[in-house]
Structures are given as structure tokens and as C-alpha cells.
Amino acid sequence: MATVSFKGATRYYAGVDKPAVDRLDLEVEDGEFLVLVGPSGCGKSTTLRMLAGLEGVDEGQVHIGDRDVTDLPPKDRDIAMVFQNYALYPHMTVAENIGFHLKIGKVPKAERARMVAEAAELLDLEPYLDRKPAKLSGGQRQRVAMGRAIVRRPQVFCMDEPLSNLDAKLRVQTRTQIASLQRRLGVTTIYVTHDQVEAMTMGDRVAVLKDGTLQQCDTPVGLFAKPANLFVAGFIGSPAMNLLPQGEHVLGVRPEGWRITEDVDGTPGAISATVEVVEELGSDQYLYCATPEHEQPLTVRTPGMAPWQRGDRIGLVPLPDAAHRFDAATGERLPG
Ligand SMILES: Nc1ncnc2c1ncn2[C@@H]1O[C@H](COP(=O)(O)OP(=O)(O)OP(=O)(O)O)[C@@H](O)[C@H]1O
């Protein structure tokens, strides 16, 4: 096990002036589950591939523990990678797929069988050890890919969208399994996803990237409570934070951060709004409200079966501590 450090790590692709990853500084702790998240093209995969040695580092360095691995080939980095497409060998059985790297590494046969059996037990794959990948479900294939990574006992796991081929329900189940497995094994893990819910539920910390630049790295609670800028504020949280321009500032209020009042005119500071759409979720209700000042409707989340209906006029006041403020010009969070 080991720490991972990116020190000003920068990657340019041939023929592109702007770096795909720009001076990335990031320290991952020993045993930590760190998620890289951001929209398509923000540089998540490139960051992971620089760590795995599948992509060169043009400026800066990458360290694993106390080793500078910047110029080491992938096989010497002691990393196991789990890809989106799993990259299983179709002609090999589950057991052979899981044990493949051990065989290449000349681990004796009996030892290999023991390690494969151990991984299969951990991943509930024992009944399938003699099957070929074509006869497995998507979730089982995903677990075989995990098994192949686990038996190598690497210092670091690198996972690039390993759940994106699963349907929504299985994805939710599998993300819990991966997170708990990682905690049990205690192997430092860097996990790439574009899904902010996946990021927030799995990561000890989450690093948010945009256009190749790290925006913020914090615990899920930290990102949610104190987004460092407008991008993070809008990206983390679902439904997204309401962002209301107010001259030189932007006021940010999460959908659950409003107090609703019927006394619109008698409540100082209340934003007057008309309920346009009501979404019933059973446990919650979402209101989408039009206001005279703002083009975008405001989203309001209320617990339970609130009494509001389309056409109601309501007043919205940010709850104490629910107001986030940003500089409209720079997008940076303002103190307080
Ligand atoms: N081989 C390449 N040659 C040129 N440009 C590339 C190459 N690979 C990636 N890029 C560009 O580098 C940027 C970062 O790509 P990267 O794949 O790291 O993003 P990502 O955040 O993982 O995106 P996605 O979620 O879509 O996989 C993008 O603008 C992409 O178009």
C-alpha cells in the first residue's frame, strides 16, 4: 500500500495547444478511496493513465509512496487497473482470467489456485470459475475484472468507469460492493467517474476536474457544504444548486435550502415566486418556480407531501447557513 502524489503533472496531446491535464497537484493518502469526477473531456482518464504509466507526463512528476514513477513503464509501477470494458480474455475461464497475471508472474500453480479461490470467495464468483466470460452477466464480468486486480495485491488500484456498462440498479448495488471491498482490502484506490452521485457515495475524498484543471478536492460533505467555486457548486448536488446573479455576486441556494412562506409581501427578503411544476417523489416534493427577476426557474425541495400546487404564489427565503456567495467575475466562493 502507498500514497500517490501528482506534482504539477501535465499532459499535452500531440497537435493540441492546451494541456489535457494542467499542473495537477494532488496527494492521495495511503489506503484512501479517491474519486476523480468531472464532465466529459475534463482529463479524468488522462490523469489515471498518467498514474498507470499508459500516458506520458510532459511536465511535473507522479510518485507512488517514496518512488518517483514518472518514467517507469506500467509493469514496474505495482498498479492494477480495472477498465470500463473489463478487458477479459474471452477464450479463458473465470479462474484463468483471474489468475492470468499470476501465471505470467510465474506464481506456482498451487499458490495461484489458492489466491484465485480466495478472490472468488470474496467476490461471490465461486460457482462460475469454469465458465467463459460470454456466459456471464454484466455484473459477474465486472467482478471477474475486480478479481483479476485483487489477486495482484497491488499498491494502487486504478479504476476507469468500471460500472458504466451496468444497468442503473446493478450499478447502485455494485458501487456499494466495490466501496466496501476497497475498505476491507485497504488498497489506495483512484476511481474515475463522470457521475457525481457515484463520486459522492464512494469516495473518501472527491477531486473535481474541469478543462484539465483541479477545481477542488475534499470530502463529499466538504464539497457539498463549501463548494470552492461556481462550477463545483453547480456540478455537485442533485437537483443542482440554484444560482442567482445579484450584481457583483452570485447567490447559491440548494433546493432544500429554502424556507417557504405564504406571506410573500410581509416577509422581508422573500423572493416572490409562482409554482409552475410540482414533482411528487413520495418522500419529497420538487417545486419548479418562476420568478420575475430570473430566467431560470428556481428549484425547491420540500419534505413529505407539501400542500403546494401549480399556480400558487409563494415566497422563498434562504434558510440560515444555506446561502452560498460567489464572486460573479471570478466564480470563486466568497468568505462567510
Ligand atoms: N489520444 C488523444 N489525442 C488527443 N487528444 C486527446 C487524446 N485523448 C484524450 N484527448 C483529449 O484530452 C482531453 C481529456 O481527455 P480525457 O479522456 O482525459 O477526459 P475524461 O474526463 O476522461 O473524459 P470522458 O469522461 O469523456 O472519458 C479531452 O479534451 C480529449 O478530447
The ligand as a Gaussian input file, in Angstrom:
#p B3LYP/6-31G(d) Opt

LIG

0 1
 N       -5.103000      10.475000     -27.675000
 C       -5.562000      11.727000     -27.637000
 N       -5.165000      12.652000     -28.544000
 C       -5.615000      13.924000     -28.494000
 N       -6.460000      14.392000     -27.554000
 C       -6.883000      13.520000     -26.629000
 C       -6.481000      12.150000     -26.606000
 N       -7.062000      11.538000     -25.559000
 C       -7.808000      12.480000     -24.945000
 N       -7.710000      13.673000     -25.581000
 C       -8.351000      14.940000     -25.181000
 O       -7.877000      15.280000     -23.895000
 C       -8.927000      15.793000     -23.080000
 C       -9.079000      14.969000     -21.828000
 O       -9.488000      13.656000     -22.172000
 P       -9.814000      12.536000     -21.090000
 O      -10.117000      11.268000     -21.844000
 O       -8.739000      12.507000     -20.083000
 O      -11.126000      13.119000     -20.433000
 P      -12.204000      12.404000     -19.498000
 O      -12.508000      13.394000     -18.452000
 O      -11.716000      11.080000     -19.075000
 O      -13.433000      12.258000     -20.482000
 P      -14.561000      11.123000     -20.605000
 O      -15.406000      11.210000     -19.362000
 O      -15.319000      11.532000     -21.824000
 O      -13.843000       9.807000     -20.749000
 C      -10.167000      15.829000     -23.968000
 O      -10.299000      17.113000     -24.491000
 C       -9.851000      14.816000     -25.036000
 O      -10.515000      15.139000     -26.227000

